[in-house]
Amino acid sequence: MAFAQPLFLLALLALAIPVIIHLFNFRKYKKIYFTNVKFIAEIKLETKKRSQLKHLLILLARLLAIACLVMVFAQPYIPSSISHKKIKGTQAISIYIDNSFSMEALSSGGSLLDVAKGKALEIAEACRPSDIFQLLTTDFEGRHQRFVSRDEFRTLVDEVKISPAVRSLSEVMKRQGDMFSNARNMNPVAYIISDFQRTTSGLRDLKADTAVSWFFVPVVSVKQNNLYIDSAWFDNPVLQPFQPVKLKVKIRNSSEERLEKIPLKLFINNIQKSVAGFAIDPESTTTVVLPFTNNAAGIQSGILSIIDYPVTWDDNYFFAYIIAPAVPVYCINGDSPNPYLDALFASDSSFIYRNGSDKQLDFSSFGQYTLIILNGVKEISSGLRQEITRFVTNGGNILIFPPDDADLAGYNDLFRIFNAPSITGKDTVKINVSDINTESLIFRDVFERNASGKIVLPENADLPKVTWHYILKSESKSATEDLMKLQNGQPFLTVTKAGKGQVFLSVVPLDDKSGTFPKNSIFVPTLLKIAILSVPLYPLCYSLSADNGIVIENDSLKNKEIFKIKKDGSDFEFIPEIRTNGSFKLLYPRDQIKEAGLYTIMEGTRVIQGAAFNYDRRESDLHCFTGDEVITMLKRSDLKYFAVLKGKQISIAKQIHDINQGTPLWKYFVLGVLAFLLTEIVLIKII
């Protein structure tokens, strides 16, 4: 028990007054003479004992009445058992309302958002009229970054709507803590009203101002069931016109029920391309494969669709991709053009193939190509080395066939930049290629798979032979992968990831003297896959909650107009923030996109590429922490003052009052005063 006005306890010294009066209360007795006092002596003895007991009871009643009266003025209360400090004086109150998509779930009192708004208003009504309020939502709107009166706070709460934004509790608490710097002379109090989703709340990693009093108010939905499209990807990242592809779709069932015969539809450019039915177990995922054929090159806009109720905002999954009409390849030759490369690329309309001499190079044109081939270039000049480094770092791929008289020092200088294997010498022993890395992207779909799904090379396969080869030495931390190996364990063809691009290196020149590789059946698929995979791979979609830039090619000769992002089928468009990164530009929407869907990126009136935006799928998992779990998590955090208001049997306002003021006891002591005064009257008048 504690006291709101402990100084009044000094008044308990007044208890000495009735005691003193009782001890010194000498009454004057009047003598009456009787002829026979035998019977009077017996009566006197009995009356004296009763009188002493009566006086003691009256004294006790008076003492208790005075003590109770003193306790009334001292205002005793039982402090709350919750870890929280008592708040006095004017308060600066920040109230966060979680208005993310998960708050659309239903509770017994309507949607969770409606319940949260009601609790926010209830909190405001429980506070003093002199307190000031700040409303905060997941949008972090500028108009909410100030303290307002209670009347204006009510208006702001009524305007809160569902938002696609996603915030962790640490982000919210940091924003609230920053706001209290504008109210330094007031007591900071923060309320967080949320469903406390397991996937987004971040309760395990809370970091906040320990001087602030934190109130956490969970709102609970009736059901936490949802079926949604989690993600999608192509089985083969390289897409070409009129070739069959497989789109893999990950479906998640966030419920306790098994679902069967659920249709999944695929639309490409507003035309239904495929449909598949699936079944999924409770609290699990499944992958559905949708085969289809791209009938044209250019920008492709896709929509995946399912039907689920009552959560419908994540039933559609948008994606966009580009099928390049032709792959640009630039071959830099040391001597004359290579007949095998010419035969492979020059006559194929899928490629834009250009030959050039290492003596007459146009470095400014490197950015127009996705693959550069160094064929028999004897020396790597400093200028060529610098431009190749820039080209690979910005996402280009390079394929190197060094000649038999190559300047190894110049080549090794280039390889060191990319942390690629260096050439240490020659091996003139004739040897065969014995191993192919069938799990690499280059050969993954070149060979057939057996019944177990593994790729097995045919027995006695006709693999390339070499008459000599360069010896490679890999760096200890090199990101190099061997694509083909010789019988002696030395690599025949390697690939090294460098920057945003890749470096492919052959240990022999591309000619008949060095081996049979250009005439072997593996030559064509190897070179074609290297060229096709050099096309930049852009994300199929972007998340509205992630501040990632949209990647587009940076063509300084063409990029003269203003870039715009326009929503398909709508008049909505805006100018994004633009940053240049080598051969790419990054366009940042900066929270200007509020709706999931398909968008078009334009430079002036020219269409550059498509982009798709989806709502954050973390909001689709409706599993939330319970009130008891929230308390357990908070006890493990660094928060000094916090309380969790569950609001089941007791109203939020009553809980706030009890936490701040404790359970008041003065009313019981008022009753005690009245009871003991009544007891005294009864003892005096009746007994």
C-alpha positions as CSV (number, residue, x, y, z in Angstrom):
1,M,0.0,0.0,0.0
2,A,1.2,3.5,-0.8
3,F,-0.1,7.0,-0.2
4,A,-0.8,9.9,-2.6
5,Q,-0.5,12.5,0.3
6,P,1.8,10.8,2.8
7,L,2.3,14.1,4.8
8,F,-1.3,13.7,6.2
9,L,-0.1,10.7,8.1
10,L,1.4,13.1,10.6
11,A,-2.1,13.7,11.8
12,L,-2.1,10.3,13.4
13,L,-0.4,12.0,16.3
14,A,-3.9,13.2,17.1
15,L,-4.6,9.8,18.4
16,A,-2.9,10.7,21.6
17,I,-5.6,13.3,22.4
18,P,-8.5,10.9,23.2
19,V,-6.1,8.7,25.2
20,I,-5.0,11.6,27.3
21,I,-8.6,12.7,27.9
22,H,-9.5,9.1,28.9
23,L,-6.7,8.9,31.4
24,F,-7.3,12.2,33.1
25,N,-11.1,12.1,33.0
26,F,-11.7,12.4,36.9
27,R,-15.4,12.7,37.6
28,K,-16.8,14.2,40.8
29,Y,-19.1,11.7,42.5
30,K,-22.1,12.8,44.7
31,K,-22.5,10.9,48.0
32,I,-25.8,9.3,48.8
33,Y,-26.3,7.7,52.3
34,F,-28.2,4.5,52.6
35,T,-29.2,2.7,55.8
36,N,-28.0,-0.7,54.5
37,V,-25.1,-0.7,51.9
38,K,-24.8,-4.4,51.6
39,F,-26.7,-4.7,48.4
40,I,-25.4,-1.4,47.0
41,A,-21.8,-2.7,47.3
42,E,-22.6,-5.6,45.0
43,I,-24.2,-3.3,42.4
44,K,-21.4,-0.8,42.6
45,L,-18.8,-3.6,41.9
46,E,-20.7,-4.8,38.8
47,T,-21.4,-1.3,37.4
48,K,-17.7,-0.3,37.8
49,K,-16.5,-3.2,35.6
50,R,-19.1,-2.5,32.9
51,S,-18.2,1.2,32.9
52,Q,-14.5,0.5,32.5
53,L,-15.1,-1.9,29.5
54,K,-17.6,0.6,28.0
55,H,-15.0,3.4,28.2
56,L,-12.3,1.3,26.6
57,L,-14.6,0.4,23.7
58,I,-15.6,4.0,23.2
59,L,-11.9,5.0,23.3
60,L,-11.1,2.3,20.7
61,A,-13.9,3.4,18.4
62,R,-12.8,7.0,18.6
63,L,-9.2,6.1,17.9
64,L,-10.2,4.0,14.8
65,A,-12.5,6.8,13.6
66,I,-9.7,9.3,13.8
67,A,-7.2,6.9,12.1
68,C,-9.6,6.3,9.3
69,L,-10.2,10.0,8.8
70,V,-6.5,10.6,8.6
71,M,-6.2,7.8,6.0
72,V,-8.9,9.4,3.9
73,F,-6.9,12.6,3.6
74,A,-3.6,10.6,3.0
75,Q,-5.4,8.9,0.0
76,P,-4.0,5.3,0.3
77,Y,-3.9,3.1,-2.8
78,I,-2.5,-0.3,-3.8
79,P,0.1,0.2,-6.5
80,S,-0.2,-1.7,-9.8
81,S,1.8,-4.9,-10.1
82,I,2.7,-4.0,-13.7
83,S,6.2,-2.7,-14.3
84,H,5.3,1.0,-14.8
85,K,6.0,4.3,-13.2
86,K,3.3,6.5,-11.8
87,I,2.7,9.5,-14.1
88,K,2.1,13.0,-12.7
89,G,1.6,16.3,-14.3
90,T,0.7,17.1,-17.9
91,Q,1.5,14.4,-20.4
92,A,2.6,14.3,-24.0
93,I,0.9,11.2,-25.4
94,S,1.8,9.5,-28.7
95,I,-0.7,6.9,-29.9
96,Y,0.3,4.5,-32.7
97,I,-2.5,2.8,-34.6
98,D,-1.4,-0.1,-36.7
99,N,-3.3,0.3,-40.0
100,S,-1.5,-2.3,-42.1
101,F,-3.3,-4.9,-44.2
102,S,-3.4,-7.5,-41.4
103,M,-5.7,-5.1,-39.4
104,E,-8.5,-5.9,-42.0
105,A,-9.0,-9.2,-40.1
106,L,-12.3,-9.5,-38.3
107,S,-12.8,-9.5,-34.5
108,S,-16.0,-9.7,-32.4
109,G,-16.3,-5.9,-32.6
110,G,-15.7,-5.5,-36.4
111,S,-12.4,-5.1,-38.2
112,L,-9.3,-4.9,-36.1
113,L,-8.7,-1.4,-37.4
114,D,-12.1,-0.2,-36.2
115,V,-11.4,-1.8,-32.8
116,A,-7.9,-0.1,-32.7
117,K,-9.4,3.3,-33.5
118,G,-12.0,2.9,-30.8
119,K,-9.3,2.1,-28.2
120,A,-7.3,5.1,-29.3
121,L,-10.3,7.3,-28.6
122,E,-10.9,5.6,-25.3
123,I,-7.4,6.3,-24.3
124,A,-7.8,10.0,-25.2
125,E,-10.9,10.3,-23.1
126,A,-9.2,8.7,-20.1
127,C,-6.5,11.4,-20.2
128,R,-6.6,14.9,-18.7
129,P,-8.0,17.8,-20.8
130,S,-4.6,19.5,-20.5
131,D,-2.7,16.6,-22.1
132,I,-1.5,16.8,-25.7
133,F,-1.7,14.0,-28.3
134,Q,0.1,12.8,-31.4
135,L,-1.3,10.2,-33.8
136,L,1.0,7.9,-35.6
137,T,0.2,5.2,-38.3
138,T,2.2,2.9,-40.5
139,D,2.2,5.6,-43.2
140,F,4.4,8.0,-41.1
141,E,2.5,10.9,-42.6
142,G,3.9,14.3,-42.3
143,R,0.7,15.8,-41.0
144,H,0.9,13.4,-38.0
145,Q,4.3,14.6,-36.9
146,R,3.0,17.1,-34.3
147,F,1.1,17.2,-31.0
148,V,-2.5,18.3,-31.1
149,S,-5.5,18.8,-28.8
150,R,-7.9,16.0,-27.9
151,D,-10.6,17.4,-30.2
152,E,-8.2,17.5,-33.2
153,F,-6.9,14.0,-32.3
154,R,-10.4,12.6,-32.5
155,T,-10.7,14.0,-36.1
156,L,-7.4,12.5,-37.1
157,V,-8.3,9.1,-35.8
158,D,-11.6,9.1,-37.8
159,E,-9.5,9.6,-41.0
160,V,-7.3,6.6,-40.5
161,K,-7.6,4.0,-43.4
162,I,-6.0,0.7,-44.2
163,S,-2.5,1.2,-45.7
164,P,0.0,-1.2,-47.6
165,A,2.9,0.2,-45.5
166,V,4.7,-2.1,-43.1
167,R,6.7,-1.0,-40.0
168,S,8.5,-2.9,-37.3
169,L,7.9,-1.9,-33.7
170,S,11.4,-0.6,-33.4
171,E,10.8,1.8,-36.2
172,V,7.5,3.0,-34.6
173,M,9.0,3.4,-31.2
174,K,12.0,5.3,-32.6
175,R,9.6,7.7,-34.4
176,Q,7.6,8.2,-31.2
177,G,10.7,8.8,-29.2
178,D,11.9,11.4,-31.6
179,M,8.6,13.3,-31.3
180,F,9.0,13.6,-27.5
181,S,11.9,15.9,-28.1
182,N,9.3,18.5,-29.0
183,A,7.6,18.2,-25.6
184,R,10.5,18.3,-23.2
185,N,8.7,19.7,-20.2
186,M,6.0,17.1,-20.2
187,N,5.8,13.4,-19.2
188,P,6.3,11.2,-22.3
189,V,3.7,8.4,-22.7
190,A,3.4,6.2,-25.7
191,Y,0.7,3.7,-26.7
192,I,1.0,1.1,-29.4
193,I,-2.2,-0.5,-30.6
194,S,-1.5,-3.4,-32.9
195,D,-2.2,-7.1,-33.7
196,F,1.5,-7.7,-33.1
197,Q,2.1,-9.9,-36.1
198,R,4.8,-12.5,-35.7
199,T,6.3,-11.7,-39.1
200,T,6.6,-8.0,-38.9
201,S,6.4,-6.8,-35.2
202,G,10.0,-7.5,-34.3
203,L,9.2,-7.9,-30.6
204,R,12.4,-9.8,-30.1
205,D,14.6,-6.9,-31.1
206,L,13.0,-3.9,-29.5
207,K,15.1,-0.8,-29.0
208,A,13.5,2.3,-27.5
209,D,13.8,5.2,-25.2
210,T,13.8,3.8,-21.6
211,A,12.6,7.1,-20.2
212,V,9.3,6.8,-21.9
213,S,6.3,5.0,-20.4
214,W,5.2,2.4,-23.0
215,F,1.7,1.0,-23.2
216,F,1.1,-2.0,-25.5
217,V,-2.5,-2.7,-26.5
218,P,-3.1,-6.0,-28.4
219,V,-6.2,-6.4,-30.6
220,V,-7.1,-10.0,-31.4
221,S,-8.9,-11.3,-34.5
222,V,-11.5,-14.1,-34.4
223,K,-9.8,-16.1,-37.2
224,Q,-6.2,-16.0,-38.5
225,N,-6.8,-18.0,-41.7
226,N,-5.4,-16.9,-45.1
227,L,-4.4,-18.4,-48.4
228,Y,-2.0,-16.3,-50.5
229,I,0.5,-16.3,-53.3
230,D,3.9,-16.0,-51.7
231,S,6.2,-15.6,-54.7
232,A,6.8,-16.7,-58.3
233,W,9.8,-17.4,-60.5
234,F,10.7,-18.9,-63.9
235,D,12.4,-22.2,-64.0
236,N,14.8,-20.9,-66.6
237,P,15.8,-17.2,-66.2
238,V,16.5,-16.8,-69.9
239,L,13.3,-16.2,-71.8
240,Q,13.0,-16.3,-75.6
241,P,10.1,-15.8,-78.0
242,F,8.0,-18.9,-78.9
243,Q,9.8,-21.1,-76.5
244,P,7.9,-23.0,-73.7
245,V,8.6,-21.8,-70.2
246,K,7.5,-22.9,-66.7
247,L,6.4,-20.5,-64.1
248,K,6.7,-21.8,-60.6
249,V,4.3,-20.3,-58.0
250,K,4.7,-20.7,-54.2
251,I,1.4,-20.8,-52.4
252,R,1.1,-20.6,-48.6
253,N,-1.8,-21.8,-46.5
254,S,-1.8,-19.9,-43.2
255,S,-4.7,-21.7,-41.6
256,E,-5.5,-24.9,-39.8
257,E,-7.6,-26.3,-42.6
258,R,-6.7,-28.5,-45.6
259,L,-7.8,-26.8,-48.9
260,E,-8.5,-28.7,-52.1
261,K,-9.4,-28.0,-55.7
262,I,-8.2,-24.4,-55.5
263,P,-7.8,-22.8,-59.0
264,L,-4.7,-20.8,-59.9
265,K,-4.9,-18.7,-63.0
266,L,-2.2,-17.1,-65.1
267,F,-2.8,-14.0,-67.3
268,I,-0.1,-12.6,-69.6
269,N,-0.9,-9.3,-71.3
270,N,-4.6,-9.7,-70.1
271,I,-4.8,-13.1,-71.9
272,Q,-5.3,-16.3,-69.8
273,K,-2.3,-18.5,-70.5
274,S,-2.7,-21.3,-68.0
275,V,-4.7,-22.6,-65.1
276,A,-4.0,-25.3,-62.5
277,G,-5.8,-26.7,-59.5
278,F,-4.0,-27.5,-56.3
279,A,-4.5,-28.8,-52.8
280,I,-2.5,-27.7,-49.8
281,D,-2.2,-28.9,-46.2
282,P,-2.7,-26.7,-43.1
283,E,0.2,-24.4,-42.2
284,S,2.3,-25.4,-45.2
285,T,3.4,-24.3,-48.7
286,T,3.1,-25.9,-52.1
287,T,4.7,-25.0,-55.5
288,V,2.4,-25.0,-58.5
289,V,4.0,-25.2,-62.0
290,L,2.3,-23.3,-64.8
291,P,3.6,-24.1,-68.3
292,F,3.0,-21.6,-71.2
293,T,4.6,-20.1,-74.3
294,N,5.6,-16.5,-74.9
295,N,4.3,-15.6,-78.3
296,A,6.2,-12.3,-78.8
297,A,9.2,-10.4,-77.7
298,G,9.1,-7.1,-75.7
299,I,7.5,-6.2,-72.4
300,Q,5.3,-8.9,-70.8
301,S,2.8,-8.1,-68.0
302,G,1.6,-11.0,-65.8
303,I,-1.0,-11.6,-63.2
304,L,-1.4,-14.7,-61.0
305,S,-4.8,-15.0,-59.3
306,I,-6.6,-17.1,-56.7
307,I,-9.8,-16.6,-54.8
308,D,-9.8,-16.5,-51.0
309,Y,-12.1,-14.9,-48.3
310,P,-12.2,-12.8,-46.2
311,V,-8.6,-11.6,-46.9
312,T,-8.5,-10.7,-50.6
313,W,-5.8,-8.0,-51.0
314,D,-3.1,-10.7,-51.6
315,D,-5.2,-12.9,-54.0
316,N,-3.4,-11.3,-57.0
317,Y,0.3,-11.4,-57.7
318,F,1.7,-9.1,-60.3
319,F,4.9,-9.5,-62.3
320,A,6.6,-8.1,-65.4
321,Y,9.5,-9.2,-67.6
322,I,11.2,-8.4,-70.9
323,I,11.9,-10.8,-73.7
324,A,14.7,-9.3,-75.6
325,P,14.3,-9.5,-79.4
326,A,18.0,-10.0,-79.9
327,V,21.1,-10.4,-77.8
328,P,23.9,-7.9,-78.7
329,V,27.4,-9.6,-78.9
330,Y,30.7,-7.8,-79.7
331,C,33.7,-9.9,-80.7
332,I,37.1,-8.3,-80.4
333,N,39.6,-10.2,-82.6
334,G,43.3,-10.2,-82.4
335,D,43.7,-11.2,-86.1
336,S,40.8,-12.1,-88.4
337,P,37.3,-12.9,-87.3
338,N,36.7,-16.4,-86.1
339,P,34.7,-18.6,-88.5
340,Y,33.1,-20.7,-85.8
341,L,31.8,-17.6,-83.9
342,D,30.6,-16.0,-87.2
343,A,28.8,-19.2,-88.2
344,L,27.1,-19.4,-84.7
345,F,26.0,-15.8,-84.2
346,A,26.1,-13.9,-87.4
347,S,23.4,-15.8,-89.2
348,D,21.1,-16.1,-86.2
349,S,18.4,-13.4,-85.9
350,S,18.4,-13.9,-82.1
351,F,21.7,-12.1,-81.9
352,I,23.1,-8.8,-83.0
353,Y,26.7,-9.8,-83.8
354,R,29.5,-7.4,-84.5
355,N,33.2,-8.1,-85.2
356,G,35.9,-5.6,-84.3
357,S,39.7,-5.4,-84.2
358,D,41.7,-4.9,-81.1
359,K,43.6,-2.2,-83.0
360,Q,40.5,-0.1,-83.7
361,L,38.2,-0.2,-80.6
362,D,35.2,2.0,-79.9
363,F,35.2,2.0,-76.1
364,S,32.0,4.1,-76.0
365,S,30.0,1.4,-77.7
366,F,30.8,-1.3,-75.0
367,G,27.6,-0.4,-73.1
368,Q,25.5,-1.4,-76.0
369,Y,26.4,-5.0,-75.6
370,T,25.7,-7.7,-73.0
371,L,28.6,-10.0,-74.0
372,I,32.1,-9.2,-75.3
373,I,34.3,-11.9,-76.7
374,L,38.1,-11.5,-76.7
375,N,39.2,-13.9,-79.5
376,G,42.9,-14.3,-79.9
377,V,43.8,-10.8,-78.5
378,K,47.5,-11.0,-77.9
379,E,48.0,-8.0,-75.6
380,I,45.6,-6.4,-73.1
381,S,46.3,-2.6,-73.2
382,S,45.8,-0.4,-70.2
383,G,42.8,1.3,-72.0
384,L,41.2,-2.0,-72.9
385,R,41.8,-3.3,-69.4
386,Q,40.1,-0.3,-67.9
387,E,37.1,-0.4,-70.2
388,I,36.6,-4.2,-69.7
389,T,36.8,-3.7,-65.9
390,R,34.1,-1.0,-66.1
391,F,32.0,-3.2,-68.5
392,V,32.1,-6.2,-66.2
393,T,31.6,-4.3,-63.0
394,N,28.4,-2.7,-64.4
395,G,26.9,-6.1,-65.3
396,G,28.4,-7.1,-68.7
397,N,29.8,-10.6,-69.4
398,I,33.1,-11.3,-71.1
399,L,34.3,-14.5,-72.8
400,I,38.1,-14.9,-73.3
401,F,39.9,-17.2,-75.7
402,P,43.6,-16.3,-75.3
403,P,45.9,-17.0,-78.2
404,D,48.9,-19.4,-77.9
405,D,51.3,-16.5,-77.8
406,A,49.3,-14.3,-75.4
407,D,51.0,-11.7,-73.2
408,L,50.4,-13.6,-69.9
409,A,51.5,-10.6,-67.7
410,G,48.8,-8.4,-69.3
411,Y,46.1,-11.1,-69.0
412,N,47.0,-11.8,-65.4
413,D,46.8,-8.1,-64.6
414,L,43.2,-8.2,-65.9
415,F,42.4,-11.4,-64.0
416,R,43.7,-10.1,-60.7
417,I,41.2,-7.2,-60.9
418,F,38.4,-9.8,-61.1
419,N,40.0,-12.2,-58.6
420,A,39.9,-14.8,-61.4
421,P,42.4,-17.6,-61.9
422,S,45.8,-16.6,-63.3
423,I,47.7,-18.3,-66.1
424,T,51.0,-19.8,-64.8
425,G,52.2,-21.7,-67.9
426,K,51.4,-24.3,-70.6
427,D,50.8,-28.0,-70.6
428,T,51.6,-29.6,-74.0
429,V,50.2,-33.0,-73.2
430,K,47.2,-34.1,-75.3
431,I,44.2,-34.6,-73.0
432,N,40.4,-34.9,-73.1
433,V,37.6,-33.0,-71.3
434,S,36.3,-35.5,-68.7
435,D,33.7,-33.6,-66.6
436,I,30.9,-31.1,-67.2
437,N,29.3,-29.2,-64.4
438,T,25.7,-30.1,-65.2
439,E,24.3,-28.1,-62.2
440,S,25.6,-24.8,-63.6
441,L,23.1,-22.5,-65.3
442,I,25.1,-23.0,-68.6
443,F,24.4,-26.8,-68.8
444,R,21.4,-27.2,-66.5
445,D,18.9,-27.8,-69.3
446,V,21.3,-29.1,-72.0
447,F,21.2,-32.7,-70.9
448,E,18.3,-35.0,-70.1
449,R,17.5,-36.0,-66.6
450,N,16.9,-39.6,-65.4
451,A,13.9,-40.9,-63.5
452,S,15.2,-39.5,-60.2
453,G,15.6,-36.0,-61.7
454,K,19.4,-36.1,-61.9
455,I,21.5,-35.2,-65.0
456,V,23.7,-38.0,-66.0
457,L,26.1,-37.7,-69.0
458,P,25.8,-40.4,-71.6
459,E,28.4,-43.2,-71.4
460,N,31.3,-42.8,-73.8
461,A,30.2,-39.2,-74.4
462,D,32.2,-37.5,-77.2
463,L,33.8,-34.6,-75.2
464,P,36.3,-32.1,-76.6
465,K,40.0,-33.0,-76.9
466,V,42.9,-30.5,-76.6
467,T,46.5,-30.7,-77.9
468,W,47.8,-28.3,-75.2
469,H,46.3,-26.0,-72.7
470,Y,47.1,-23.1,-70.3
471,I,47.5,-24.0,-66.7
472,L,45.4,-22.0,-64.3
473,K,45.9,-21.2,-60.6
474,S,42.9,-20.1,-58.6
475,E,43.1,-17.5,-55.9
476,S,42.2,-18.8,-52.4
477,K,39.0,-16.6,-52.1
478,S,38.1,-16.6,-55.8
479,A,34.4,-16.8,-56.7
480,T,35.3,-19.1,-59.6
481,E,33.3,-22.0,-60.8
482,D,34.7,-24.7,-63.1
483,L,32.2,-25.4,-65.9
484,M,34.3,-28.1,-67.7
485,K,37.4,-30.0,-66.5
486,L,40.2,-32.0,-68.1
487,Q,41.2,-35.5,-67.1
488,N,44.1,-34.1,-65.1
489,G,41.8,-32.1,-62.9
490,Q,42.7,-28.8,-64.5
491,P,39.8,-26.5,-65.6
492,F,39.0,-26.3,-69.3
493,L,36.3,-23.5,-69.0
494,T,35.7,-21.4,-65.9
495,V,33.4,-18.6,-64.9
496,T,34.2,-15.9,-62.2
497,K,31.6,-13.6,-60.7
498,A,33.0,-10.0,-60.7
499,G,30.9,-7.0,-59.8
500,K,27.6,-7.3,-61.4
501,G,29.0,-9.3,-64.4
502,Q,30.9,-12.5,-65.1
503,V,34.2,-13.5,-66.7
504,F,34.4,-16.7,-68.7
505,L,37.8,-18.1,-69.5
506,S,38.9,-20.9,-71.8
507,V,42.3,-22.5,-71.4
508,V,42.7,-22.9,-75.2
509,P,42.2,-20.7,-78.2
510,L,39.2,-21.2,-80.4
511,D,40.9,-22.9,-83.4
512,D,41.5,-26.4,-84.9
513,K,45.2,-26.6,-83.9
514,S,44.4,-26.4,-80.1
515,G,41.6,-29.0,-80.0
516,T,38.2,-30.2,-81.1
517,F,36.1,-27.9,-79.0
518,P,34.8,-25.6,-81.9
519,K,33.7,-28.8,-83.8
520,N,32.3,-30.7,-80.8
521,S,28.6,-31.0,-80.2
522,I,28.9,-29.2,-76.8
523,F,30.3,-26.1,-78.4
524,V,27.0,-24.7,-79.7
525,P,24.9,-25.0,-76.5
526,T,27.8,-23.7,-74.4
527,L,28.3,-20.5,-76.4
528,L,24.6,-19.9,-76.9
529,K,23.9,-20.2,-73.2
530,I,26.8,-17.9,-72.3
531,A,25.4,-15.3,-74.7
532,I,21.8,-15.7,-73.7
533,L,22.5,-15.6,-70.0
534,S,24.4,-12.4,-70.5
535,V,21.1,-10.5,-70.9
536,P,20.5,-8.5,-67.7
537,L,18.0,-10.2,-65.3
538,Y,15.6,-7.7,-63.7
539,P,13.4,-8.6,-60.8
540,L,9.9,-9.9,-61.7
541,C,8.4,-7.6,-59.2
542,Y,9.0,-5.1,-56.3
543,S,7.5,-4.9,-52.9
544,L,5.7,-1.7,-51.9
545,S,7.3,-1.7,-48.5
546,A,10.9,-2.0,-49.8
547,D,12.7,1.1,-50.9
548,N,14.5,-0.6,-53.7
549,G,15.3,1.1,-56.9
550,I,13.9,0.0,-60.3
551,V,16.8,-1.0,-62.5
552,I,16.9,0.3,-66.1
553,E,19.7,0.5,-68.7
554,N,21.6,3.7,-68.7
555,D,22.0,4.9,-72.3
556,S,23.6,8.3,-72.1
557,L,23.0,8.9,-75.8
558,K,19.2,8.4,-75.5
559,N,18.3,9.3,-71.9
560,K,17.4,13.0,-72.6
561,E,13.8,13.0,-71.6
562,I,12.2,13.0,-68.1
563,F,11.5,9.5,-66.7
564,K,8.0,8.8,-65.5
565,I,6.3,5.8,-63.9
566,K,2.6,5.3,-65.0
567,K,0.1,2.9,-63.7
568,D,-1.4,0.7,-66.4
569,G,-5.1,1.5,-67.1
570,S,-5.0,4.6,-64.9
571,D,-4.1,8.3,-65.2
572,F,-1.8,8.0,-62.2
573,E,1.8,8.9,-63.0
574,F,4.7,10.5,-61.2
575,I,8.4,11.4,-61.6
576,P,10.7,9.2,-59.6
577,E,14.0,10.0,-58.0
578,I,16.8,8.9,-60.3
579,R,20.3,7.7,-59.5
580,T,23.0,6.6,-62.0
581,N,25.1,3.5,-61.3
582,G,27.4,2.8,-64.2
583,S,25.5,1.3,-67.1
584,F,22.3,1.3,-65.1
585,K,19.9,3.8,-63.7
586,L,17.9,3.3,-60.5
587,L,14.4,4.8,-60.2
588,Y,13.2,5.2,-56.7
589,P,9.4,5.7,-56.2
590,R,9.8,6.9,-52.6
591,D,6.4,5.8,-51.3
592,Q,4.5,7.4,-54.2
593,I,3.1,4.1,-55.2
594,K,0.2,3.1,-52.9
595,E,-1.5,0.4,-55.0
596,A,-0.2,-3.0,-56.1
597,G,-0.4,-3.5,-59.9
598,L,1.4,-3.2,-63.2
599,Y,3.2,0.0,-64.1
600,T,5.1,1.3,-67.2
601,I,8.4,3.1,-67.1
602,M,8.5,5.9,-69.7
603,E,11.1,8.3,-71.0
604,G,9.1,11.1,-72.3
605,T,6.6,9.2,-74.6
606,R,8.8,6.2,-75.2
607,V,8.1,3.0,-73.2
608,I,11.3,1.7,-71.5
609,Q,10.1,-1.3,-69.6
610,G,7.5,-2.6,-67.3
611,A,7.5,-2.9,-63.5
612,A,5.2,-4.8,-61.1
613,F,4.5,-3.9,-57.5
614,N,3.0,-6.2,-54.9
615,Y,1.9,-5.7,-51.3
616,D,4.3,-7.0,-48.7
617,R,3.6,-10.7,-48.3
618,R,4.7,-10.5,-44.6
619,E,1.3,-9.0,-43.9
620,S,-0.4,-12.1,-45.3
621,D,0.7,-14.3,-42.4
622,L,-2.0,-13.4,-39.8
623,H,-0.4,-15.3,-36.9
624,C,0.1,-12.9,-34.1
625,F,1.5,-12.8,-30.6
626,T,-1.0,-13.2,-27.7
627,G,-1.1,-10.8,-24.9
628,D,0.8,-13.1,-22.6
629,E,3.4,-13.7,-25.3
630,V,3.8,-9.9,-25.7
631,I,4.4,-9.6,-21.9
632,T,7.0,-12.3,-22.0
633,M,8.8,-10.7,-24.9
634,L,8.8,-7.3,-23.3
635,K,10.2,-8.6,-20.0
636,R,13.2,-9.8,-22.0
637,S,13.7,-6.4,-23.6
638,D,15.5,-3.3,-22.3
639,L,12.4,-1.4,-21.6
640,K,12.2,0.0,-18.1
641,Y,8.6,1.1,-17.9
642,F,5.9,-0.8,-19.9
643,A,2.5,-2.2,-19.5
644,V,0.3,-4.5,-21.6
645,L,-3.4,-3.6,-21.7
646,K,-5.5,-6.6,-22.7
647,G,-8.9,-5.0,-22.2
648,K,-11.0,-8.1,-21.9
649,Q,-13.1,-7.8,-18.7
650,I,-11.8,-4.3,-17.7
651,S,-12.0,-1.2,-20.0
652,I,-8.8,0.4,-21.3
653,A,-9.6,3.6,-19.4
654,K,-10.0,1.7,-16.1
655,Q,-6.7,-0.1,-16.7
656,I,-4.8,3.1,-17.4
657,H,-6.2,4.7,-14.3
658,D,-5.3,1.8,-12.1
659,I,-1.8,1.7,-13.5
660,N,-1.2,5.4,-13.1
661,Q,-3.1,5.8,-9.8
662,G,-3.2,2.3,-8.4
663,T,-6.3,0.9,-6.7
664,P,-7.7,3.7,-4.4
665,L,-8.7,2.8,-0.8
666,W,-9.9,6.1,0.6
667,K,-13.5,5.2,0.0
668,Y,-13.2,2.2,2.3
669,F,-11.7,4.4,5.0
670,V,-14.7,6.9,4.7
671,L,-16.9,4.0,5.4
672,G,-14.7,3.1,8.4
673,V,-15.1,6.6,9.8
674,L,-18.8,6.4,9.6
675,A,-18.9,2.9,11.1
676,F,-16.7,3.7,14.1
677,L,-18.6,6.9,14.8
678,L,-21.8,5.0,14.7
679,T,-20.3,2.4,17.1
680,E,-19.3,5.2,19.5
681,I,-22.9,6.5,19.5
682,V,-24.3,3.1,20.2
683,L,-21.9,2.5,23.0
684,I,-22.8,5.9,24.6
685,K,-26.5,6.0,24.2
686,I,-27.7,2.4,24.3
687,I,-25.2,0.4,26.3
